[in-house]
C-alpha cells in the first residue's frame, strides 16, 4: 500500500454532485451525489459509499484470509444494509451496518479451516475496524491550503 492509497479529491459539479478522483489510481474518477429532492441521484450517496467501503473491505479481507489458509471457496456475494436513525441530539446517523457475506468451501474437507477463517477475518479488516473503533476525523474549511476558516 502506497502512502497515497487513501487520498481522494472531490470536485463539486453542482449542488450535491461531486466528481471523486483517486490520487495516483490507474482508473477513472467516479460521480457521487445525494438522492432527490436534494440531489439528482447521479451516483452513490454517502451512506451507500460507506456501506460499499465496509462491504468491499470485509469481502477482500475474507478472500485474503481464505487464500492464506489455502481454502478454495465459491465466489462471494456480499450484501450490506445500512440502518439510519438519529442520535441523542436528533442528528441523522448511520446507526448500524449489517454485512452478509455468502460463500462456501468448494471442498467440505476444508470446512474446519473455512470456519476458522470466518471466525477471525473481521479483526483484520482496516475499514470495518476503523468504523467499529470510531476513527478520528480532523477537518478544516477555508479558502485554500493552510488558511482554514474553521478547524476542529
C-alpha positions as protocol buffer text, in pm:
chain_id: "A"
residue {
  index: 1
  type: UNK
  ca { x: 0 y: 0 z: 0 }
}
residue {
  index: 2
  type: UNK
  ca { x: 147 y: 333 z: -103 }
}
residue {
  index: 3
  type: UNK
  ca { x: 112 y: 648 z: 104 }
}
residue {
  index: 4
  type: UNK
  ca { x: -144 y: 791 z: -141 }
}
residue {
  index: 5
  type: UNK
  ca { x: -374 y: 486 z: -142 }
}
residue {
  index: 6
  type: UNK
  ca { x: -620 y: 664 z: 87 }
}
residue {
  index: 7
  type: UNK
  ca { x: -618 y: 1007 z: -79 }
}
residue {
  index: 8
  type: UNK
  ca { x: -922 y: 1118 z: -276 }
}
residue {
  index: 9
  type: UNK
  ca { x: -1007 y: 1455 z: -427 }
}
residue {
  index: 10
  type: UNK
  ca { x: -1369 y: 1570 z: -458 }
}
residue {
  index: 11
  type: UNK
  ca { x: -1464 y: 1845 z: -701 }
}
residue {
  index: 12
  type: UNK
  ca { x: -1815 y: 1992 z: -692 }
}
residue {
  index: 13
  type: UNK
  ca { x: -2002 y: 1958 z: -1022 }
}
residue {
  index: 14
  type: UNK
  ca { x: -2322 y: 2119 z: -899 }
}
residue {
  index: 15
  type: UNK
  ca { x: -2515 y: 2126 z: -573 }
}
residue {
  index: 16
  type: UNK
  ca { x: -2459 y: 1783 z: -410 }
}
residue {
  index: 17
  type: UNK
  ca { x: -2292 y: 1615 z: -708 }
}
residue {
  index: 18
  type: UNK
  ca { x: -1914 y: 1569 z: -691 }
}
residue {
  index: 19
  type: UNK
  ca { x: -1653 y: 1402 z: -906 }
}
residue {
  index: 20
  type: UNK
  ca { x: -1420 y: 1186 z: -697 }
}
residue {
  index: 21
  type: UNK
  ca { x: -1066 y: 1129 z: -822 }
}
residue {
  index: 22
  type: UNK
  ca { x: -835 y: 878 z: -659 }
}
residue {
  index: 23
  type: UNK
  ca { x: -480 y: 1012 z: -639 }
}
residue {
  index: 24
  type: UNK
  ca { x: -237 y: 805 z: -841 }
}
residue {
  index: 25
  type: UNK
  ca { x: -500 y: 547 z: -934 }
}
residue {
  index: 26
  type: UNK
  ca { x: -496 y: 383 z: -1278 }
}
residue {
  index: 27
  type: UNK
  ca { x: -875 y: 409 z: -1310 }
}
residue {
  index: 28
  type: UNK
  ca { x: -1127 y: 682 z: -1384 }
}
residue {
  index: 29
  type: UNK
  ca { x: -1292 y: 914 z: -1137 }
}
residue {
  index: 30
  type: UNK
  ca { x: -1648 y: 850 z: -1030 }
}
residue {
  index: 31
  type: UNK
  ca { x: -1952 y: 1059 z: -951 }
}
residue {
  index: 32
  type: UNK
  ca { x: -2122 y: 1075 z: -612 }
}
residue {
  index: 33
  type: UNK
  ca { x: -2447 y: 1253 z: -536 }
}
residue {
  index: 34
  type: UNK
  ca { x: -2741 y: 1274 z: -299 }
}
residue {
  index: 35
  type: UNK
  ca { x: -3082 y: 1131 z: -380 }
}
residue {
  index: 36
  type: UNK
  ca { x: -3374 y: 1363 z: -462 }
}
residue {
  index: 37
  type: UNK
  ca { x: -3503 y: 1602 z: -351 }
}
residue {
  index: 38
  type: UNK
  ca { x: -3157 y: 1738 z: -251 }
}
residue {
  index: 39
  type: UNK
  ca { x: -2953 y: 1583 z: -533 }
}
residue {
  index: 40
  type: UNK
  ca { x: -3010 y: 1419 z: -869 }
}
residue {
  index: 41
  type: UNK
  ca { x: -2906 y: 1059 z: -781 }
}
residue {
  index: 42
  type: UNK
  ca { x: -2618 y: 1066 z: -1034 }
}
residue {
  index: 43
  type: UNK
  ca { x: -2405 y: 836 z: -820 }
}
residue {
  index: 44
  type: UNK
  ca { x: -2383 y: 665 z: -483 }
}
residue {
  index: 45
  type: UNK
  ca { x: -2477 y: 875 z: -182 }
}
residue {
  index: 46
  type: UNK
  ca { x: -2258 y: 896 z: 131 }
}
residue {
  index: 47
  type: UNK
  ca { x: -2442 y: 614 z: 313 }
}
residue {
  index: 48
  type: UNK
  ca { x: -2407 y: 387 z: 9 }
}
residue {
  index: 49
  type: UNK
  ca { x: -2039 y: 482 z: -17 }
}
residue {
  index: 50
  type: UNK
  ca { x: -1979 y: 391 z: 347 }
}
residue {
  index: 51
  type: UNK
  ca { x: -2167 y: 63 z: 304 }
}
residue {
  index: 52
  type: UNK
  ca { x: -1966 y: -9 z: -11 }
}
residue {
  index: 53
  type: UNK
  ca { x: -1633 y: 65 z: 161 }
}
residue {
  index: 54
  type: UNK
  ca { x: -1711 y: -160 z: 457 }
}
residue {
  index: 55
  type: UNK
  ca { x: -1855 y: -437 z: 239 }
}
residue {
  index: 56
  type: UNK
  ca { x: -1565 y: -427 z: -5 }
}
residue {
  index: 57
  type: UNK
  ca { x: -1301 y: -426 z: 268 }
}
residue {
  index: 58
  type: UNK
  ca { x: -1463 y: -708 z: 461 }
}
residue {
  index: 59
  type: UNK
  ca { x: -1508 y: -914 z: 144 }
}
residue {
  index: 60
  type: UNK
  ca { x: -1148 y: -855 z: 36 }
}
residue {
  index: 61
  type: UNK
  ca { x: -1018 y: -937 z: 383 }
}
residue {
  index: 62
  type: UNK
  ca { x: -1217 y: -1261 z: 384 }
}
residue {
  index: 63
  type: UNK
  ca { x: -1080 y: -1354 z: 40 }
}
residue {
  index: 64
  type: UNK
  ca { x: -726 y: -1285 z: 165 }
}
residue {
  index: 65
  type: UNK
  ca { x: -787 y: -1496 z: 477 }
}
residue {
  index: 66
  type: UNK
  ca { x: -912 y: -1787 z: 267 }
}
residue {
  index: 67
  type: UNK
  ca { x: -614 y: -1753 z: 33 }
}
residue {
  index: 68
  type: UNK
  ca { x: -365 y: -1756 z: 321 }
}
residue {
  index: 69
  type: UNK
  ca { x: -532 y: -2067 z: 463 }
}
residue {
  index: 70
  type: UNK
  ca { x: -543 y: -2224 z: 114 }
}
residue {
  index: 71
  type: UNK
  ca { x: -920 y: -2275 z: 133 }
}
residue {
  index: 72
  type: UNK
  ca { x: -1084 y: -2257 z: -212 }
}
residue {
  index: 73
  type: UNK
  ca { x: -1432 y: -2105 z: -188 }
}
residue {
  index: 74
  type: UNK
  ca { x: -1728 y: -2025 z: -411 }
}
residue {
  index: 75
  type: UNK
  ca { x: -1738 y: -1665 z: -537 }
}
residue {
  index: 76
  type: UNK
  ca { x: -1851 y: -1429 z: -263 }
}
residue {
  index: 77
  type: UNK
  ca { x: -2177 y: -1234 z: -270 }
}
residue {
  index: 78
  type: UNK
  ca { x: -2190 y: -954 z: -13 }
}
residue {
  index: 79
  type: UNK
  ca { x: -2494 y: -751 z: 91 }
}
residue {
  index: 80
  type: UNK
  ca { x: -2461 y: -452 z: 324 }
}
residue {
  index: 81
  type: UNK
  ca { x: -2769 y: -295 z: 480 }
}
residue {
  index: 82
  type: UNK
  ca { x: -2733 y: 44 z: 645 }
}
residue {
  index: 83
  type: UNK
  ca { x: -2980 y: 146 z: 914 }
}
residue {
  index: 84
  type: UNK
  ca { x: -3029 y: 521 z: 958 }
}
residue {
  index: 85
  type: UNK
  ca { x: -3151 y: 672 z: 1282 }
}
residue {
  index: 86
  type: UNK
  ca { x: -3097 y: 975 z: 1497 }
}
residue {
  index: 87
  type: UNK
  ca { x: -2854 y: 1035 z: 1779 }
}
residue {
  index: 88
  type: UNK
  ca { x: -2934 y: 1194 z: 2115 }
}
residue {
  index: 89
  type: UNK
  ca { x: -2912 y: 1541 z: 1955 }
}
residue {
  index: 90
  type: UNK
  ca { x: -3158 y: 1448 z: 1680 }
}
residue {
  index: 91
  type: UNK
  ca { x: -2893 y: 1429 z: 1407 }
}
residue {
  index: 92
  type: UNK
  ca { x: -2927 y: 1163 z: 1137 }
}
residue {
  index: 93
  type: UNK
  ca { x: -2660 y: 895 z: 1168 }
}
residue {
  index: 94
  type: UNK
  ca { x: -2579 y: 553 z: 1029 }
}
residue {
  index: 95
  type: UNK
  ca { x: -2675 y: 350 z: 1335 }
}
residue {
  index: 96
  type: UNK
  ca { x: -2585 y: 5 z: 1205 }
}
residue {
  index: 97
  type: UNK
  ca { x: -2425 y: -169 z: 909 }
}
residue {
  index: 98
  type: UNK
  ca { x: -2534 y: -529 z: 862 }
}
residue {
  index: 99
  type: UNK
  ca { x: -2289 y: -719 z: 640 }
}
residue {
  index: 100
  type: UNK
  ca { x: -2391 y: -1056 z: 500 }
}
residue {
  index: 101
  type: UNK
  ca { x: -2129 y: -1245 z: 300 }
}
residue {
  index: 102
  type: UNK
  ca { x: -2237 y: -1561 z: 122 }
}
residue {
  index: 103
  type: UNK
  ca { x: -1984 y: -1823 z: 17 }
}
residue {
  index: 104
  type: UNK
  ca { x: -1892 y: -2181 z: 95 }
}
residue {
  index: 105
  type: UNK
  ca { x: -1586 y: -2404 z: 78 }
}
residue {
  index: 106
  type: UNK
  ca { x: -1555 y: -2581 z: -256 }
}
residue {
  index: 107
  type: UNK
  ca { x: -1448 y: -2894 z: -70 }
}
residue {
  index: 108
  type: UNK
  ca { x: -1625 y: -2989 z: 255 }
}
residue {
  index: 109
  type: UNK
  ca { x: -1295 y: -3140 z: 373 }
}
residue {
  index: 110
  type: UNK
  ca { x: -1185 y: -2775 z: 421 }
}
residue {
  index: 111
  type: UNK
  ca { x: -1482 y: -2697 z: 650 }
}
residue {
  index: 112
  type: UNK
  ca { x: -1280 y: -2662 z: 974 }
}
residue {
  index: 113
  type: UNK
  ca { x: -1030 y: -2420 z: 815 }
}
residue {
  index: 114
  type: UNK
  ca { x: -1315 y: -2235 z: 642 }
}
residue {
  index: 115
  type: UNK
  ca { x: -1495 y: -2189 z: 975 }
}
residue {
  index: 116
  type: UNK
  ca { x: -1172 y: -2069 z: 1140 }
}
residue {
  index: 117
  type: UNK
  ca { x: -1120 y: -1810 z: 864 }
}
residue {
  index: 118
  type: UNK
  ca { x: -1478 y: -1687 z: 908 }
}
residue {
  index: 119
  type: UNK
  ca { x: -1416 y: -1657 z: 1283 }
}
residue {
  index: 120
  type: UNK
  ca { x: -1104 y: -1440 z: 1258 }
}
residue {
  index: 121
  type: UNK
  ca { x: -1114 y: -1237 z: 934 }
}
residue {
  index: 122
  type: UNK
  ca { x: -1312 y: -933 z: 1058 }
}
residue {
  index: 123
  type: UNK
  ca { x: -1039 y: -848 z: 1307 }
}
residue {
  index: 124
  type: UNK
  ca { x: -801 y: -785 z: 1015 }
}
residue {
  index: 125
  type: UNK
  ca { x: -1027 y: -553 z: 812 }
}
residue {
  index: 126
  type: UNK
  ca { x: -889 y: -196 z: 835 }
}
residue {
  index: 127
  type: UNK
  ca { x: -1208 y: -17 z: 725 }
}
residue {
  index: 128
  type: UNK
  ca { x: -1464 y: -201 z: 938 }
}
residue {
  index: 129
  type: UNK
  ca { x: -1217 y: -189 z: 1228 }
}
residue {
  index: 130
  type: UNK
  ca { x: -1189 y: 189 z: 1193 }
}
residue {
  index: 131
  type: UNK
  ca { x: -1568 y: 226 z: 1186 }
}
residue {
  index: 132
  type: UNK
  ca { x: -1609 y: -1 z: 1490 }
}
residue {
  index: 133
  type: UNK
  ca { x: -1340 y: 181 z: 1685 }
}
residue {
  index: 134
  type: UNK
  ca { x: -1455 y: 530 z: 1586 }
}
residue {
  index: 135
  type: UNK
  ca { x: -1180 y: 662 z: 1358 }
}
residue {
  index: 136
  type: UNK
  ca { x: -1070 y: 1016 z: 1440 }
}
residue {
  index: 137
  type: UNK
  ca { x: -1166 y: 1271 z: 1175 }
}
residue {
  index: 138
  type: UNK
  ca { x: -997 y: 1611 z: 1157 }
}
residue {
  index: 139
  type: UNK
  ca { x: -1140 y: 1871 z: 923 }
}
residue {
  index: 140
  type: UNK
  ca { x: -1083 y: 2226 z: 808 }
}
residue {
  index: 141
  type: UNK
  ca { x: -1277 y: 2468 z: 589 }
}
residue {
  index: 142
  type: UNK
  ca { x: -1105 y: 2759 z: 423 }
}
residue {
  index: 143
  type: UNK
  ca { x: -1015 y: 2945 z: 103 }
}
residue {
  index: 144
  type: UNK
  ca { x: -713 y: 2725 z: 35 }
}
residue {
  index: 145
  type: UNK
  ca { x: -444 y: 2510 z: 190 }
}
residue {
  index: 146
  type: UNK
  ca { x: -304 y: 2641 z: 515 }
}
residue {
  index: 147
  type: UNK
  ca { x: -572 y: 2906 z: 568 }
}
residue {
  index: 148
  type: UNK
  ca { x: -868 y: 2738 z: 736 }
}
residue {
  index: 149
  type: UNK
  ca { x: -1174 y: 2941 z: 828 }
}
residue {
  index: 150
  type: UNK
  ca { x: -1273 y: 2677 z: 1082 }
}
residue {
  index: 151
  type: UNK
  ca { x: -1073 y: 2380 z: 1204 }
}
residue {
  index: 152
  type: UNK
  ca { x: -1155 y: 2108 z: 1453 }
}
